[in-house]
């Protein structure tokens, strides 16, 4: 998979990958800004701005005008703000590539930021925050972040909180945009039925006039320290929702791919150890899985399950037994299975132009380099059973365990006492 790269005079990076067998083009615009770049008073401002960019421009006055421009040709337009990046993306049939590029450039560079729109969207975001709190599945994830990264921007909800969103002013928004939405902090990744040479001129025309100063500082580094082990929210729910979490590895850590394989063994897919034991064999949960997060300077491995209230202690013990089982050598057959699962899902993703553009742009904005799919496949193939066990023994440590629970729970001391390997 060959990616081509051009840096415009203003510092914006353009990455392309030609997929002549497709009929689509996907454009992903990544900005190196997210919730971890925010102060406490700014909490949620990256997410707020991402919403406001869809409210109207001089060329497309209303949200409907923006949406109709893309939906009118059968395309998809969306955006997302996360901890370490913000993404705006569009996927269209190839003949509509220039339209998609124009719409994305328009909303990024020319949004009106009308005071009335700001006030309306403020209420929308507050309702979004309320909806998240009403969802036990999402709320337990938020509690987990607070346990992993207490008193740190990484531990906050990306959307902020009601108090911070109510206090964000128009001046704060324009100041944040001026200091963070900069061409030198932006990657435009395009994949589909295009050629690099033909795209450079179009992107330069759309974004070449964009200027800005150097980014306004970096982010608050994370340093692991003794954290609370238990987070509880007592609530009358149909299930008790739990997350067991451990600190993980940063994005560029040399053992991150071994941890990814370890996670696949533990809880990815219906043949994973957690699914087979906790759901199929013990019948303790309908939904159970694990996942890993890799950030600039930290990471996490998290197990989620929804269980019957009375079975919470039994479920926690059974999950911890599966965690402890990772200390033991992995069989060749199981290692081969999880390698093929990991490689297969990666290769299948690369059939879609949106995934290819996201693959390239996400790596470039976060790591300033792009590993090809073949390189990652080679890394996965080279991982040994000994390396997987080694990373398990390093990271799965009893006093690093964190437990978040949402449901009709009462005895926190009992739950803390269960956190033993």
ABEGO torsion letter per residue (X at the ends): XBBBBBBBAAGBBBBBBBBAABABBBBBBBBBBBAAABBAAABGAAAAAAAAAAAEBAABABAAAAAAAAAAAGBBBBBBBBAABBBBBBBBBAAAAAAAAAAAAAAAAABAGBAAAAAAAAAAAAAAAAAAAABAAAAAAAAAAAAABBGBAAABBAAEBAAAAAABBAAAAAAAAAAABBAAABBBBBBEBBBAAAAAAAAAAAAAABBEBBBBEBBBBBBBBBBBABBBBBBBBABBBBBBBBBBBBAABAAAAAAAAAAAAAABEAABAAAAAAAAAAGABABBBBBBBBBAABBBBBBBBBBBAAAAAAAAAAAAAAAAAAABBBBAAAAAAAAAAAAAAAAAAAABAAAAAAAAAAAAAAAGBBBBAAAAAAAAAABBAAAAAAAAAAABBAAABBBBBBEBBABAAAAAAABBX
